[in-house]
């Protein structure tokens, strides 16, 4: 009878201390700050009774030693609890799933089947980077509660686990398993207890695949895009208001603006640190993203899971010609579900770059050409709002409308900030036509296409009611046949997706 614990591997011994490191540092910092005044009173001199050699100084010295001993006991207890937690935290790459066991009193055994894996990310928080460690996050199709995290492994071991999981997931989704021992525990054990533990055999197709680099976003562009963002402009305006208030003698009112500046400035700084050093690549049928300044992250987006695409251009970016690209991904969140995931795939790219990425994501050159036409002009076949819609959209009504493409429904909106959304026919789940009181009076209707949960929300507002009904007919005519012909490749490509993994 086989051992149920066979093949399980423990994470790195310092893992529990990294997870709780900031908490421990915060507690120690608080305790030290509480003792600053006491130490200053004990050793700062004064009368005979309050000096270091007096009775008060002796009492303070004993109290300080007792508190230091208590802190030492707390730290020792935390170390012991951390070691116990590490001992009972193990993972295994089994025959058909990755398994994770945690807990001492309340034990938990989690499994994620390889054919349910949607993405495998590498995350390196600052403290983990200082220790040379990485976290492996596995996202599955079951939602946020079904994700699995292996924290932490040595960098090389974490990369090996990620490569192995991507290969097993690709293999499991491509062909059914026929051999019970295929990809067994021995092949998946990485990052063992011993320093000299052997590395896994990375002969799997994913491990040997060469990554094609698609885009590198220069740091200068990231900085410029942040400075031209709404948060940065808002902070600048607040600064001008603060200067004016100070000049007219209302300096105390400036302090009330401080929390607003901290929030807006913090969001801008978060964008800067999150997207610093962004590199987008492609490995087989998966897009990879590497980014981060303090906390680095390596994410993956399966192309066959992309449900809708959106490109945006804030008005401050028009002169530079930059666009951002956002996607809806079924069953996975970009950047992991454990944190506030950013749905943006690329924060700032030039027009040729974003069109190239759009071609990779959709897999259809015709859709890319249609998006390019919508960026620059109003192409033939574009259905816009009627003139009477200017009462509800006085400036943007000439820009709002849709284009029924060969492989996708494209809609455009915005006047200052431009937005183009792409919803492949085969990814549209349902369609809603609605009218409000004002729209009924103007004989207008809004069409909303339901894709999947995500930031991209396809739809066209305040069309002529006849055009809205015609669009509903187009969706009914295209969506069902496209879903039947869907082969699991990129969003708009109906031909089989070529996977460039080497055997």
C-alpha positions as CSV (number, residue, x, y, z in Angstrom):
1,X,0.0,0.0,0.0
2,X,1.4,3.4,-1.0
3,X,2.3,6.0,1.5
4,X,-0.2,8.9,1.4
5,X,2.5,11.3,2.3
6,X,4.8,10.2,-0.5
7,X,6.1,12.9,-2.8
8,X,5.0,15.9,-0.5
9,X,7.6,18.6,-0.3
10,X,7.9,21.4,2.3
11,X,8.2,25.0,1.5
12,X,11.2,27.1,2.5
13,X,11.8,27.2,6.3
14,X,11.6,31.0,6.5
15,X,8.3,31.1,4.7
16,X,6.1,31.7,7.9
17,X,8.4,34.4,9.1
18,X,8.1,36.3,5.7
19,X,4.3,36.0,5.8
20,X,4.3,37.5,9.3
21,X,7.4,39.5,9.1
22,X,5.7,42.9,8.7
23,X,3.5,42.2,11.6
24,X,6.4,41.2,13.8
25,X,8.4,44.3,12.8
26,X,5.3,46.5,13.5
27,X,4.9,45.0,17.0
28,X,8.6,45.4,17.8
29,X,8.6,49.0,16.5
30,X,5.6,49.8,18.7
31,X,7.2,48.3,21.8
32,X,10.5,50.1,21.1
33,X,8.7,53.4,20.6
34,X,6.9,52.9,24.0
35,X,10.2,52.6,25.7
36,X,11.9,55.7,24.3
37,X,10.5,58.0,26.9
38,X,11.3,55.5,29.7
39,X,14.9,55.1,28.6
40,X,15.3,58.9,28.3
41,X,14.0,59.4,31.8
42,X,16.2,56.7,33.2
43,X,19.4,57.8,31.7
44,X,18.8,61.5,31.1
45,X,20.0,62.6,34.6
46,X,18.2,64.9,37.0
47,X,17.9,64.8,40.8
48,X,19.5,62.1,42.8
49,X,16.4,60.0,43.1
50,X,15.7,60.0,39.3
51,X,19.2,59.4,38.1
52,X,20.5,56.1,36.8
53,X,21.9,55.1,40.2
54,X,18.9,56.3,42.2
55,X,15.9,54.3,43.4
56,X,13.7,55.4,40.5
57,X,16.5,54.6,38.0
58,X,16.8,51.1,39.5
59,X,13.1,50.5,39.3
60,X,13.0,51.7,35.7
61,X,16.0,49.4,34.9
62,X,14.3,46.4,36.3
63,X,11.0,47.2,34.5
64,X,12.9,47.6,31.3
65,X,14.6,44.3,31.7
66,X,11.3,42.6,32.5
67,X,9.7,44.1,29.4
68,X,12.7,43.1,27.2
69,X,12.4,39.5,28.6
70,X,8.7,39.5,27.7
71,X,9.4,40.7,24.2
72,X,12.0,37.9,23.9
73,X,9.5,35.3,25.0
74,X,7.0,36.6,22.5
75,X,9.6,36.5,19.7
76,X,10.7,33.0,20.8
77,X,7.1,31.8,20.8
78,X,6.5,33.3,17.3
79,X,9.6,31.5,16.0
80,X,8.4,28.1,17.5
81,X,4.9,28.6,16.0
82,X,6.5,29.5,12.7
83,X,8.6,26.4,12.6
84,X,5.5,24.2,13.5
85,X,3.6,25.9,10.7
86,X,6.4,25.3,8.3
87,X,6.6,21.6,9.3
88,X,2.9,21.0,8.4
89,X,2.9,23.0,5.2
90,X,3.6,20.8,2.2
91,X,2.7,20.5,-1.5
92,X,2.9,17.8,-4.2
93,X,2.5,17.7,-7.9
94,X,0.5,14.5,-8.3
95,X,-0.7,12.4,-11.1
96,X,-3.6,14.7,-12.1
97,X,-3.6,17.6,-9.6
98,X,-1.4,19.8,-7.4
99,X,-2.1,19.3,-3.7
100,X,-1.4,21.5,-0.7
101,X,-1.6,20.5,3.0
102,X,-1.6,23.0,5.8
103,X,-2.6,23.4,9.4
104,X,-1.6,21.9,12.7
105,X,-4.8,21.5,14.7
106,X,-7.2,22.3,11.9
107,X,-5.7,20.7,8.8
108,X,-6.6,21.5,5.3
109,X,-5.9,19.5,2.1
110,X,-6.5,21.4,-1.1
111,X,-6.3,20.1,-4.7
112,X,-6.4,21.8,-8.1
113,X,-6.7,19.6,-11.1
114,X,-4.3,20.4,-13.9
115,X,-7.1,20.6,-16.5
116,X,-8.7,23.4,-14.3
117,X,-5.6,25.5,-14.0
118,X,-6.1,28.9,-15.7
119,X,-2.9,30.7,-14.8
120,X,0.3,30.2,-12.7
121,X,1.9,33.4,-11.4
122,X,5.1,34.2,-9.6
123,X,4.9,36.9,-6.9
124,X,7.9,38.3,-5.1
125,X,7.0,40.8,-2.3
126,X,9.9,43.0,-1.2
127,X,10.7,41.0,2.0
128,X,10.7,37.8,-0.1
129,X,13.0,39.4,-2.7
130,X,15.4,40.3,0.0
131,X,15.5,36.6,1.1
132,X,15.8,35.3,-2.5
133,X,12.3,33.6,-2.4
134,X,9.2,33.6,-4.6
135,X,5.5,32.6,-4.2
136,X,3.7,30.4,-6.7
137,X,0.1,31.3,-7.2
138,X,-2.2,28.9,-9.1
139,X,-5.5,30.2,-10.4
140,X,-8.2,27.7,-11.3
141,X,-11.6,27.9,-13.0
142,X,-13.5,27.5,-9.7
143,X,-13.2,31.1,-8.6
144,X,-11.3,32.9,-5.9
145,X,-11.8,30.3,-3.2
146,X,-10.3,27.6,-5.3
147,X,-6.9,29.3,-5.9
148,X,-3.8,27.8,-4.3
149,X,-0.6,29.5,-3.1
150,X,2.8,27.9,-2.5
151,X,4.7,30.4,-0.3
152,X,7.6,30.5,-0.4
153,X,10.2,28.7,-2.5
154,X,13.7,29.6,-3.7
155,X,13.5,31.6,-7.0
156,X,14.9,28.8,-9.2
157,X,12.6,26.2,-7.6
158,X,9.6,28.5,-7.9
159,X,10.3,29.0,-11.6
160,X,10.7,25.3,-12.1
161,X,7.4,24.6,-10.4
162,X,5.7,27.2,-12.5
163,X,7.1,25.8,-15.7
164,X,6.1,22.3,-14.7
165,X,2.6,23.3,-13.8
166,X,2.1,25.2,-17.1
167,X,3.3,22.1,-19.0
168,X,1.0,19.8,-17.1
169,X,-1.9,22.1,-17.5
170,X,-1.3,22.4,-21.2
171,X,-0.9,18.6,-21.5
172,X,-4.1,17.9,-19.5
173,X,-6.2,20.4,-21.5
174,X,-4.9,19.1,-24.8
175,X,-5.3,15.4,-24.4
176,X,-7.0,13.2,-21.7
177,X,-4.7,11.4,-19.3
178,X,-4.2,7.7,-20.1
179,X,-1.5,6.6,-17.8
180,X,-2.0,6.8,-14.1
181,X,1.7,7.4,-13.4
182,X,2.1,10.2,-16.0
183,X,3.6,13.3,-14.4
184,X,3.8,11.5,-11.0
185,X,4.9,12.9,-7.7
186,X,8.6,12.3,-8.2
187,X,8.6,14.4,-11.3
188,X,6.9,17.3,-9.6
189,X,8.8,17.4,-6.3
190,X,10.6,20.7,-6.3
191,X,12.2,22.8,-3.6
192,X,12.8,20.0,-1.2
193,X,13.9,20.1,2.5
194,X,17.6,19.5,1.8
195,X,19.7,22.2,0.3
196,X,21.0,19.7,-2.3
197,X,17.6,18.4,-3.3
198,X,17.6,17.5,-7.0
199,X,15.8,19.7,-9.5
200,X,12.9,18.3,-11.5
201,X,13.2,16.9,-15.0
202,X,11.9,19.8,-17.0
203,X,11.6,17.9,-20.2
204,X,7.9,18.8,-20.5
205,X,6.9,20.8,-23.5
206,X,6.1,24.0,-21.6
207,X,9.5,24.0,-19.8
208,X,11.4,23.8,-23.1
209,X,9.3,26.4,-24.9
210,X,11.0,29.6,-26.0
211,X,9.2,32.7,-25.0
212,X,8.6,35.3,-27.7
213,X,9.0,38.8,-26.4
214,X,6.1,41.0,-27.6
215,X,6.5,44.3,-25.8
216,X,8.7,46.1,-23.4
217,X,7.3,49.3,-21.8
218,X,10.1,51.7,-21.0
219,X,10.1,53.0,-17.4
220,X,10.1,56.6,-18.8
221,X,6.8,55.9,-20.5
222,X,5.3,54.4,-17.2
223,X,6.4,57.6,-15.3
224,X,5.0,59.9,-18.0
225,X,1.7,58.0,-18.2
226,X,1.3,58.3,-14.4
227,X,2.1,62.0,-14.5
228,X,-0.6,62.4,-17.2
229,X,-3.2,60.4,-15.2
230,X,-6.2,61.8,-13.4
231,X,-4.7,61.1,-10.0
232,X,-1.5,63.1,-10.8
233,X,-3.5,66.0,-12.3
234,X,-5.7,66.1,-9.3
235,X,-2.7,66.2,-6.9
236,X,-1.3,69.1,-9.0
237,X,-4.6,71.0,-8.8
238,X,-4.7,70.4,-5.0
239,X,-1.2,71.8,-4.8
240,X,-2.2,75.0,-6.6
241,X,-5.2,75.4,-4.3
242,X,-2.9,74.9,-1.3
243,X,-0.5,77.6,-2.5
244,X,-3.4,80.0,-3.1
245,X,-4.8,79.4,0.4
246,X,-1.4,79.9,2.0
247,X,-1.0,83.2,0.1
248,X,-4.4,84.6,1.2
249,X,-3.7,83.7,4.8
250,X,-5.7,80.5,5.1
251,X,-2.7,78.2,5.7
252,X,-4.6,76.2,8.4
253,X,-7.1,75.1,5.8
254,X,-4.3,73.4,3.8
255,X,-4.0,70.7,6.4
256,X,-7.5,69.5,5.5
257,X,-6.3,68.7,2.0
258,X,-3.6,66.5,3.2
259,X,-5.6,63.2,3.4
260,X,-7.0,63.8,-0.2
261,X,-3.4,64.3,-1.5
262,X,-2.2,61.1,0.3
263,X,-5.0,59.0,-1.2
264,X,-4.6,60.3,-4.8
265,X,-0.8,60.4,-4.6
266,X,-0.8,56.9,-3.2
267,X,-2.9,55.6,-6.1
268,X,-0.5,57.2,-8.6
269,X,2.5,55.8,-6.8
270,X,0.9,52.3,-6.7
271,X,0.5,52.4,-10.5
272,X,4.1,53.4,-10.9
273,X,5.5,50.6,-8.8
274,X,3.1,48.0,-10.2
275,X,3.9,48.6,-13.9
276,X,7.6,49.4,-13.6
277,X,9.7,47.3,-16.0
278,X,6.7,45.7,-17.7
279,X,7.6,43.0,-20.2
280,X,4.9,41.2,-22.2
281,X,5.7,37.9,-23.9
282,X,4.1,34.9,-25.4
283,X,4.7,31.2,-24.7
284,X,2.6,28.9,-26.8
285,X,-1.0,29.9,-26.2
286,X,-0.3,31.9,-23.1
287,X,0.6,35.6,-22.6
288,X,3.1,36.2,-19.9
289,X,3.6,39.5,-18.0
290,X,6.6,40.5,-15.8
291,X,6.4,43.7,-13.9
292,X,7.0,45.4,-10.5
293,X,9.4,47.8,-8.8
294,X,9.2,46.8,-5.1
295,X,7.0,43.7,-5.5
296,X,7.7,41.8,-8.7
297,X,5.1,39.6,-10.4
298,X,5.1,37.2,-13.2
299,X,1.6,36.5,-14.5
300,X,0.1,34.5,-17.3
301,X,-3.1,35.0,-19.4
302,X,-4.4,32.0,-21.4
303,X,-5.4,33.3,-24.8
304,X,-8.4,30.9,-25.1
305,X,-9.8,32.4,-21.9
306,X,-10.0,36.0,-23.2
307,X,-13.7,36.9,-23.5
308,X,-13.6,40.6,-24.4
309,X,-11.0,43.3,-25.1
310,X,-11.0,47.1,-24.5
311,X,-8.5,49.8,-25.6
312,X,-8.6,53.3,-24.0
313,X,-7.0,56.6,-24.7
314,X,-7.3,59.4,-22.2
315,X,-7.3,62.8,-23.8
316,X,-4.0,63.7,-22.2
317,X,-2.4,60.7,-24.1
318,X,-3.5,61.8,-27.6
319,X,-0.4,63.7,-28.5
320,X,1.8,60.8,-27.4
321,X,-0.5,58.3,-29.2
322,X,-0.7,55.9,-26.2
323,X,-3.4,53.4,-25.5
324,X,-4.1,51.0,-22.6
325,X,-5.4,47.5,-23.2
326,X,-7.8,45.7,-20.8
327,X,-9.2,42.2,-21.1
328,X,-11.9,40.0,-19.5
329,X,-10.4,36.6,-18.7
330,X,-12.8,33.8,-17.8
331,X,-12.0,31.9,-14.6
332,X,-8.9,33.9,-13.7
333,X,-7.9,37.4,-12.6
334,X,-4.8,39.1,-13.9
335,X,-2.2,39.3,-11.2
336,X,-3.9,36.7,-8.9
337,X,-7.1,36.9,-6.8
338,X,-5.3,37.1,-3.5
339,X,-4.8,40.8,-4.0
340,X,-6.6,43.6,-5.8
341,X,-6.1,42.4,-9.3
342,X,-5.5,44.9,-12.0
343,X,-7.5,44.0,-15.1
344,X,-5.2,46.1,-17.3
345,X,-2.9,44.0,-19.5
346,X,-0.8,47.0,-20.7
347,X,-1.0,50.4,-19.1
348,X,0.5,52.5,-21.9
349,X,1.4,51.3,-25.4
350,X,1.8,53.1,-28.7
351,X,-0.8,52.5,-31.5
352,X,1.4,50.0,-33.4
353,X,2.2,48.1,-30.1
354,X,-1.4,47.9,-29.0
355,X,-2.6,46.7,-32.4
356,X,0.1,44.0,-32.4
357,X,-1.0,42.8,-29.0
358,X,-4.6,43.0,-30.1
359,X,-3.8,40.8,-33.0
360,X,-2.1,38.3,-30.7
361,X,-5.1,38.3,-28.2
362,X,-7.9,38.0,-30.8
363,X,-5.9,35.9,-33.3
364,X,-7.7,37.7,-36.2
365,X,-6.1,40.2,-38.5
366,X,-9.5,41.4,-39.8
367,X,-10.6,42.4,-36.2
368,X,-7.3,44.3,-35.8
369,X,-7.8,46.2,-39.0
370,X,-11.3,47.1,-37.9
371,X,-10.1,48.4,-34.5
372,X,-7.4,50.5,-36.3
373,X,-10.0,52.0,-38.5
374,X,-12.2,52.9,-35.5
375,X,-9.1,54.6,-33.9
376,X,-8.6,57.0,-36.7
377,X,-11.8,57.4,-38.6
378,X,-15.4,56.4,-39.0
379,X,-15.3,53.3,-41.3
380,X,-18.0,52.1,-43.7
381,X,-20.6,50.1,-41.9
382,X,-20.3,52.0,-38.6
383,X,-23.7,52.6,-37.1
384,X,-23.8,55.7,-34.9
385,X,-26.3,57.6,-32.9
386,X,-29.1,59.6,-34.6
387,X,-29.0,63.4,-34.5
388,X,-31.6,63.5,-31.8
389,X,-29.2,61.7,-29.4
390,X,-27.3,65.0,-29.1
391,X,-29.8,66.0,-26.4
392,X,-28.3,63.3,-24.1
393,X,-24.7,63.3,-25.6
394,X,-24.1,66.9,-26.8
395,X,-20.4,66.4,-27.6
396,X,-19.9,62.6,-28.0
397,X,-22.9,61.6,-30.1
398,X,-20.8,61.6,-33.4
399,X,-18.3,59.2,-31.9
400,X,-20.7,56.6,-30.2
401,X,-21.8,53.6,-32.2
402,X,-20.9,50.1,-33.3
403,X,-19.4,48.1,-36.1
404,X,-20.5,44.6,-36.9
405,X,-17.2,42.9,-37.8
406,X,-16.6,39.5,-39.4
407,X,-15.5,37.9,-36.1
408,X,-16.6,40.3,-33.4
409,X,-18.9,43.1,-32.3
410,X,-16.9,46.4,-31.9
411,X,-18.3,49.5,-30.2
412,X,-16.8,52.9,-29.8
413,X,-17.6,55.7,-27.3
414,X,-16.1,58.7,-25.7
415,X,-15.3,62.3,-26.7
416,X,-12.3,63.4,-24.6
417,X,-11.4,59.9,-23.5
418,X,-11.7,57.4,-26.3
419,X,-12.7,53.8,-25.8
420,X,-13.1,50.8,-28.2
421,X,-14.4,47.5,-27.0
422,X,-14.2,44.1,-28.9
423,X,-16.6,41.3,-28.0
424,X,-16.1,38.2,-30.2
425,X,-19.4,36.8,-31.5
426,X,-18.7,33.4,-29.9
427,X,-18.1,35.0,-26.5
428,X,-21.3,36.9,-26.2
429,X,-23.6,35.2,-23.8
430,X,-26.7,37.3,-24.0
431,X,-28.0,40.7,-25.2
432,X,-30.2,43.3,-23.4
433,X,-32.1,46.1,-25.1
434,X,-33.3,48.8,-22.7
435,X,-35.1,52.1,-22.7
436,X,-35.4,54.8,-20.0
437,X,-38.1,57.4,-19.9
438,X,-36.1,60.0,-21.9
439,X,-34.9,57.4,-24.4
440,X,-38.5,56.3,-25.0
441,X,-39.5,59.9,-25.7
442,X,-36.6,60.2,-28.2
443,X,-37.2,56.7,-29.6
444,X,-33.7,55.6,-28.5
445,X,-32.5,52.3,-27.0
446,X,-29.4,51.0,-25.3
447,X,-27.9,47.7,-26.2
448,X,-25.8,45.8,-23.6
449,X,-23.9,42.7,-24.6
450,X,-23.1,40.3,-21.7
451,X,-19.7,38.7,-22.0
452,X,-18.2,37.5,-18.7
453,X,-17.4,39.1,-15.3
454,X,-14.8,41.7,-15.8
455,X,-14.0,45.4,-16.5
456,X,-14.9,45.2,-20.2
457,X,-18.6,45.9,-20.6
458,X,-19.6,45.8,-24.3
459,X,-22.6,47.9,-25.3
460,X,-23.8,50.9,-27.2
461,X,-26.0,53.6,-25.6
462,X,-28.9,55.5,-27.1
463,X,-29.0,54.1,-30.6
464,X,-32.0,54.5,-32.8
465,X,-34.5,51.9,-31.7
466,X,-34.6,50.3,-35.1
467,X,-30.8,50.0,-35.2
468,X,-30.9,48.5,-31.7
469,X,-33.3,45.9,-32.8
470,X,-31.2,45.2,-35.9
471,X,-28.1,44.8,-33.7
472,X,-30.0,42.2,-31.6
473,X,-30.8,40.3,-34.7
474,X,-27.1,40.4,-35.8
475,X,-26.0,39.0,-32.4
476,X,-28.6,36.2,-32.6
477,X,-27.4,35.3,-36.1
478,X,-23.7,35.3,-35.3
479,X,-23.3,34.3,-31.6
480,X,-24.7,30.7,-31.7
481,X,-22.8,29.6,-34.9
482,X,-19.6,31.1,-33.6
483,X,-19.9,29.3,-30.2
484,X,-20.4,26.0,-32.1
485,X,-17.3,26.7,-34.2
486,X,-15.2,27.8,-31.2
487,X,-12.1,25.6,-31.0
488,X,-10.7,26.9,-27.8
489,X,-8.1,29.2,-29.5
490,X,-7.7,33.0,-29.4
491,X,-10.9,35.0,-29.0
492,X,-11.6,35.7,-32.7
493,X,-9.6,33.1,-34.5
494,X,-11.7,30.2,-35.7
495,X,-8.7,28.2,-37.0
496,X,-6.8,25.8,-34.7
497,X,-4.3,27.6,-32.5
498,X,-0.7,26.7,-33.2
499,X,1.1,25.7,-30.0
500,X,4.8,26.2,-30.4
501,X,5.9,24.0,-27.4
502,X,8.8,21.7,-28.3
503,X,8.7,18.1,-27.2
